[in-house]
Each structure stands twice: as C-alpha cells, then as structure tokens.
Amino acid sequence: MKIIPYSVNTGEKNMKVDAELLDRAIQTNSDENIFRLYGWKPACISLGKNQNDSFIDYDILKKYNIDIVRRITGGRALLHDKEITYSYITPIKNLKNGESVIESYKEISQILINIFNKLGIELTLGGDKSIHTKFDYCMLISTGADLCYHGKKFIGSAQYRKQGYILQHGSILLDYNKELLEELFKEEISTDSIISLKEINPDITLEDIIDAVRGK
C-alpha cells in the first residue's frame, strides 16, 4: 500500500489531489492501493456531489472564515475543522467483494479499524442503513458505512467509482464545536449520536494516528 504523507491544504486542493490520484491510477492501470491522510486550512464545508446547498448561509461562512467545496463523492455536508480526512484508492479487483458497494465499504473500513486498534480504540461498522433525510450534516446520518465507537458515529465515509477503481474517503472526528455546527447546519447536534477522539481518548494525538498508519 502506498502511503501519501500527511499534509494540510485548502478544501479545493484536497479534493483536487484526491481526484488526481484516482485519475492517475486509472490512466496507468495501477494495481497499487493508495492511502492518504490530510487536514484542511482554512476550515471548510464539503458538500456531497448532488447535495442541495440551500441551507448554507454564506454570511456565516464569511464570519468564521470557512471555505466551501463540493466533493466527487455523494452523501451530506461535513465541516472539516477539528478533524482529519482519509482517502483510499483501489482497483475494484483488489477487493474480495469489490463489486458490492456494501461489502467494499466493510473491506476498506477494516483498514481504519486496524489502525485504531493499534491505538487501543475498538471500532465497529454501523449496524443499519437508515437514512434520515432531514439532516444536512453527514455525521447525523446513520448508515452501514459508518465506523462507530460504542454505538456513536466516529468516522463517516463516502465512495466514488470510476472505470474499475474506487475512491473512498471520510472524516475522522478529532473534536467538534457543537454550537458552531448548529449555527452552520441549523439543526440540533445530538451528542448521543456522534463522538470525537477527544472524548474517546484525549491523550491520542494526530502524530499517533499518522504513526499508526505508517505501521510504527
């Protein structure tokens, strides 16, 4: 597996890098799996590929210096602020059940489960496929692609498929500002539904996660 070094970029640059890595893999007919961790600066909201942006108040974004970008993957909006994002690119043929969206989510998510196991955190896959369409904030939506800690959503993921390859990326919640999220998304953020790394184990750092990815 090729590991791309951790970097912090604008939302536009992060989405461009993911798309370019996918296109390069396709163009070269690569058999290599690619894993990337990255951060965002300034903070940024990413919208799902087909998500309506009517809930966005651009005055609030300007007030807090928050960018906005659209992903090539589906799903709902995320605030990339107190979090890190992972992306994983693989040929469908490299997965045992790559043609199945659900099974491929499980297989790719196992990589993250293994990474956090090294840090003493046991994650499980979301247990259902219910979609609560009233929510614009992705972390409030429960799907079988979630990674949860004690039943609370910790990592939310989305996929994009192109010419025999999969790009899966998702948000790893390090911490969150409940009041800011509620102001941005205009909906109640239930602390019964989501959990951050700070709540699970505040002693684990970003550097610890990067080391775990590298196998150190």
Sequence and secondary structure as in RCSB ss.txt:
>XXXX:A:sequence
MKIIPYSVNTGEKNMKVDAELLDRAIQTNSDENIFRLYGWKPACISLGKNQNDSFIDYDILKKYNIDIVRRITGG
RALLHDKEITYSYITPIKNLKNGESVIESYKEISQILINIFNKLGIELTLGGDKSIHTKFDYCMLISTGADLCYH
GKKFIGSAQYRKQGYILQHGSILLDYNKELLEELFKEEISTDSIISLKEINPDITLEDIIDAVRGK
>XXXX:A:secstr
 EEEEEEEE HHHHHHHHHHHHHHHHHTT    EEEEEEESS EEEE TT   TT  HHHHHHTT EEEE SS S
 BEEESSEEEEEEEEEGGGSTTTT HHHHHHHHHHHHHHHHHHTT   EE       TT  BGGG   TT EEET
TEEEEEEEEEEETTEEEEEEEEES   HHHHHHHH S   TTTB  HHHH TT  HHHHHHHHHT 
